[in-house]
Amino acid sequence: MATTIEMNSLAAKKIREAMEQENKPDLMCRVYVDHVHGDHAHYGLTFDTQKPEDEVVTVQGLDLLVGPENKDMVNGLSIKFLLYPQEGFKITNPSKNNHGDH
């Protein structure tokens, strides 16, 4: 089953801008699970090179890497870049009972 991820256009734009600043064409954006507690996880984004076991999920024209160890918790993820109440990324997974900060 393919992993599904949603992303708003501003998040995709911010990731592309950051990747351009890195100026390393082989880098891609990796979505990962930072840590799990209870029935949900906290997520992160980093730049990395693709590994053979990675799934590539294309969202908003951007290829995201998902490692096999994170597939279950990443499926259904929502990545947004918000300007309010404070500027920054908000990564949640409503399908895993993760609706935001707590």
MIKE-751091 format. One record per atom (N, C-alpha, C): residue in three letters; x, y, z. Coordinates in steps of 0.1 Angstrom, whole numbers, padded with zeros to 4 digits, always signed. Atoms other than C-alpha are relative to their C-alpha. Layout:
BEGIN
ALAXYZ...
***
This chain:
BEGIN
MET+0008-0012+0000MET+0000+0000+0000MET+0009+0012+0000ALA-0008-0012+0001ALA+0013+0034-0010ALA-0003+0009+0012THR+0001-0010-0011THR+0020+0060+0017THR-0007+0013-0005THR+0006-0013+0004THR-0002+0091+0015THR+0004+0011+0010ILE-0004-0012-0008ILE+0009+0125+0027ILE-0006+0012-0007GLU+0006-0013+0005GLU-0008+0159+0023GLU+0010+0011+0004MET-0009-0012-0003MET+0011+0192+0021MET-0006+0012-0006ASN+0005-0012+0006ASN+0000+0227+0016ASN+0011+0006-0009SER-0009-0005+0010SER+0016+0247-0012SER+0011+0009+0006LEU-0011-0008-0007LEU+0035+0271+0012LEU+0011-0009+0006ALA-0010+0009-0006ALA+0052+0241+0029ALA+0009-0005-0011ALA-0008+0004+0011ALA+0063+0228-0005ALA+0010+0011-0005LYS-0008-0011+0004LYS+0076+0262-0014LYS+0012+0002+0009LYS-0011-0002-0011LYS+0096+0266+0019LYS+0010-0011-0001ILE-0009+0011+0001ILE+0111+0231+0015ILE+0009+0002-0013ARG-0008-0002+0012ARG+0122+0238-0021ARG+0010+0011+0002GLU-0009-0012-0002GLU+0137+0272-0011GLU+0012-0005+0009ALA-0011+0005-0009ALA+0157+0254+0017ALA+0009-0009-0007MET-0008+0009+0007MET+0169+0227-0006MET+0009+0007-0011GLU-0008-0008+0010GLU+0180+0253-0032GLU+0012+0006+0007GLN-0010-0006-0007GLN+0201+0269-0005GLN+0011-0010+0003GLU-0010+0010-0002GLU+0218+0236+0002GLU+0009-0002-0012ASN-0007+0001+0012ASN+0229+0235-0034ASN+0007-0014-0002LYS-0005+0014+0001LYS+0233+0197-0034LYS-0011-0008-0008PRO+0010+0005+0008PRO+0213+0182-0063PRO-0005-0014+0005ASP+0004+0014-0004ASP+0213+0146-0048ASP-0009+0000+0013LEU+0008-0001-0012LEU+0195+0158-0016LEU-0015+0000-0003MET+0015+0000+0000MET+0158+0151-0010MET-0005+0003+0014CYS+0006-0003-0013CYS+0135+0159+0018CYS-0005-0014+0006ARG+0004+0012-0007ARG+0130+0130+0043ARG-0010+0004+0011VAL+0010-0001-0011VAL+0099+0128+0066VAL+0003-0012+0009TYR-0003+0010-0009TYR+0107+0109+0097TYR-0008+0001+0013VAL+0006+0000-0013VAL+0093+0100+0131VAL+0011+0003+0010ASP-0009-0005-0010ASP+0111+0119+0158ASP+0000-0009+0013HIS+0002+0010-0011HIS+0097+0099+0187HIS-0015-0003+0001VAL+0014+0004-0002VAL+0065+0080+0196VAL-0003-0001+0014HIS+0005+0003-0014HIS+0046+0081+0228HIS-0015-0001+0000GLY+0015+0003+0000GLY+0012+0068+0237GLY-0004-0006-0014ASP+0005+0005+0012ASP-0007+0063+0205ASP+0003+0009-0012HIS-0003-0009+0011HIS+0009+0090+0184HIS+0015+0003+0000ALA-0014-0003+0002ALA+0042+0103+0171ALA+0002+0015-0002HIS-0004-0013+0004HIS+0061+0135+0166HIS+0009-0001-0012TYR-0007+0002+0013TYR+0076+0141+0132TYR+0010+0011-0003GLY-0011-0010+0004GLY+0105+0159+0115GLY+0002-0001-0015LEU-0005-0001+0014LEU+0119+0169+0082LEU+0015+0002+0000THR-0014-0002+0002THR+0155+0167+0071THR+0004-0002-0014PHE-0004+0003+0014PHE+0175+0166+0039PHE+0009-0012+0001ASP-0007+0013+0000ASP+0190+0132+0030ASP+0001-0005-0015THR-0001+0006+0013THR+0200+0111+0000THR-0009-0013+0001GLN+0009+0012+0001GLN+0177+0083-0012GLN+0008-0013+0003LYS-0005+0013-0002LYS+0184+0048+0001LYS-0009-0010-0007PRO+0008+0010+0007PRO+0173+0016-0017PRO-0013-0004+0006GLU+0012+0004-0007GLU+0147+0008+0009GLU-0011+0011+0002ASP+0010-0012-0002ASP+0130+0043+0009ASP-0011-0001-0010GLU+0011-0003+0008GLU+0096+0049-0005GLU+0001+0015-0004VAL+0000-0014+0004VAL+0094+0081-0026VAL-0015+0004-0002VAL+0013-0005+0001VAL+0061+0100-0021VAL+0000+0014-0006THR+0000-0013+0007THR+0054+0128-0045THR-0012+0008+0005VAL+0011-0009-0005VAL+0033+0157-0030VAL+0003+0014-0004GLN-0002-0013+0005GLN+0029+0191-0045GLN+0012+0001-0009GLY-0012+0001+0009GLY+0055+0181-0071GLY+0013-0001+0006LEU-0012+0001-0008LEU+0080+0175-0044LEU+0001-0015+0004ASP-0003+0014-0004ASP+0096+0140-0038ASP+0004+0000+0015LEU-0003+0001-0014LEU+0096+0131-0001LEU+0005-0015+0002LEU-0005+0013-0004LEU+0116+0101+0013LEU-0007-0005+0013VAL+0006+0007-0012VAL+0099+0077+0038VAL+0007-0013+0001GLY-0007+0012-0003GLY+0120+0050+0054GLY-0010-0011+0004PRO+0010+0011-0003PRO+0104+0015+0059PRO-0004+0000+0015GLU+0003+0000-0015GLU+0106+0019+0097GLU-0010+0011+0004ASN+0009-0011-0003ASN+0084+0050+0095ASN-0013+0000-0007LYS+0011+0000+0009LYS+0058+0040+0069LYS-0013+0000+0008ASP+0013+0001-0006ASP+0030+0031+0093ASP-0004+0013+0007MET+0003-0012-0007MET+0032+0063+0114MET+0000+0012-0009VAL+0000-0012+0009VAL+0038+0086+0084VAL-0012+0000-0009ASN+0012+0001+0009ASN+0008+0073+0063ASN-0011+0009+0006GLY+0011-0009-0004GLY-0019+0100+0064GLY+0005+0013+0006LEU-0006-0012-0006LEU+0005+0128+0075LEU-0005+0012-0007SER+0003-0013+0005SER-0003+0164+0070SER+0011+0010+0003ILE-0011-0010-0002ILE+0025+0189+0065ILE-0005+0014-0005LYS+0005-0014+0003LYS+0016+0226+0066LYS+0011+0010+0004PHE-0008-0012-0005PHE+0036+0258+0068PHE-0010+0011+0002LEU+0010-0010-0004LEU+0015+0283+0087LEU+0007+0014+0003LEU-0005-0014-0003LEU+0020+0321+0090LEU-0006+0005+0014TYR+0007-0005-0012TYR-0003+0324+0121TYR-0004-0013+0008PRO-0004-0010-0009PRO-0003+0321+0151PRO+0015+0003+0001GLN-0014-0003+0001GLN+0034+0317+0146GLN+0005-0007-0013GLU-0005+0005+0013GLU+0054+0311+0114GLU+0008-0013+0002GLY-0008+0012-0001GLY+0066+0276+0109GLY-0008-0012-0005PHE+0006+0012+0004PHE+0059+0240+0099PHE-0008-0006+0011LYS+0008+0007-0009LYS+0031+0221+0115LYS-0002-0014-0006ILE+0001+0014+0005ILE+0033+0183+0110ILE-0008-0008+0009THR+0009+0008-0009THR+0004+0162+0123THR-0004-0012-0008ASN+0006+0012+0007ASN-0012+0129+0115ASN-0014-0003+0007PRO+0014+0002-0006PRO-0050+0130+0123PRO-0004-0015+0000SER+0004+0014+0000SER-0053+0093+0113SER+0007-0008+0011LYS-0007+0006-0011LYS-0029+0085+0142LYS-0002+0007+0013ASN+0004-0008-0012ASN-0046+0107+0168ASN+0010+0011+0003ASN-0009-0011-0002ASN-0020+0134+0163ASN-0006+0012-0007HIS+0006-0011+0006HIS-0038+0167+0158HIS+0008+0013+0003GLY-0008-0012-0002GLY-0011+0191+0169GLY+0006-0001+0014ASP-0008-0001-0013ASP+0008+0203+0200ASP-0010-0003+0011HIS+0007+0003-0012HIS-0003+0191+0234HIS+0009+0002+0012
***
